[in-house]
Amino acid sequence: MTRAAVFGTGSWGTTFAMILAEAGTTPTLWGRRAQIVDAINETRENPEYLPGTRLPDTLRATTDPAEAMDGADFVVLAIPSQTLRGNLQVWKHHIPPGAVLVSLMKGVELGTCKRMSEVVCEVAEVPESRVAVVSGPNLVPELARRQPAAAVVACTDEEVAARLQEACHLPWFRTYTNPDVVGVELGGAVKNVIALAVGVAAGMGLGDNVRATLMTRGLAEIARLGAALGADQHTFAGLAGMGDLVATCTSPLSRNRTFGENLGRGMTMAEVVAATKQTAEGVKSCESVLELARKHDVEMPITEVVVGVVHDGMTPGEAAVLLMSRTPKPERYGV
């Protein structure tokens, strides 16, 4: 029997644990808050993040990382990306030999500019063949209702990817494998930044032409950065690229789009942060994405203005003027 430890009782971690359980894998959720852990075990529901969603009977929860990892074939990490390094330093001593570490996180680490799989390899001291990534257009409220969706399972070891694919594949949750970990991770991280920009535009009352332009040119930014880092350009036309970008930029269920929309309506950063219950990864990752781009001499103008608005006091109006006043150039894919 395949076993999995899922670290993080937020909405995505809980939902992925539910998916694993329904696919025949036995999952144990780790959470730091005993109140949520007890509620999951006693009521089959996560009242904080997934109220009203019945969780499978085979899913259990614990506050003990050693108990969660006991006998696990997969160790799934579903925590805020900027907390990964510190948490994994504490948990790594409990990782079973040979277990595959799975990242559900979509971010780039501040300070190091490392992708999540790179942080996992470094801290847990495991080869990249033992690290997998799951990404795609996976808005949690829809998944919690068992609505059809698809995702990408990425690992440099195709056999490992196939094992993880089998562990989470369902009639309503279709998974595809891809060896391009770099491309899959970049697609997931940078789309959050573009979604912030689209949200700002929507909050300002700008129309579909602007939103489509931001998404299209945002995809070009993702592809440029991916090319510089050795990603397969075909990845960005798939679920982990365009698919995730479209869902995150257009859905009112998207945390990052909603965050940007509130900024575009005139709320201050402090007001938006106070009103935001769950992590909008693009808010912090936009800085590390821009730093990563500059290290590789990649031009990312949308990412630049997002950083300006979120961190440097630029107004949404100033950001719009700055983008529209850029020097015209030919349009080619990835340019």
Buried (B, 14 or more C-beta within 10 A) or exposed (E): EBBBBBBBBBBBBBBBBBBBBBBBBBBBBBBEEEEBBEBBBEEEBBEBBBEEBEBBEBBBBBBEBEBBBBEBBBBBBBBBBBEBBEBBEEBBEBBBEEBBBBBBBBBBBBEBBBBBBBBBBBBBEBEBBBBBBBBBBBBBBBBBEBEEBBBBBBBBBEEBBBBBBBBBBBEEBBBBBBBBBBBBBBBBBBBBBBBBBBBBBBBBEBEEEBBEBBBEBBBBBBBBBBBBBEBBBEBBBBBBBBBBBBBBBBBEEBBBBBBBBBBBBEBEBEEBEEEBEEBBBBBBBBBBBBBBBEEEEBBBBBBBBBBBBBBEEBEBEEBBEBBEEEEEEEEEEBE
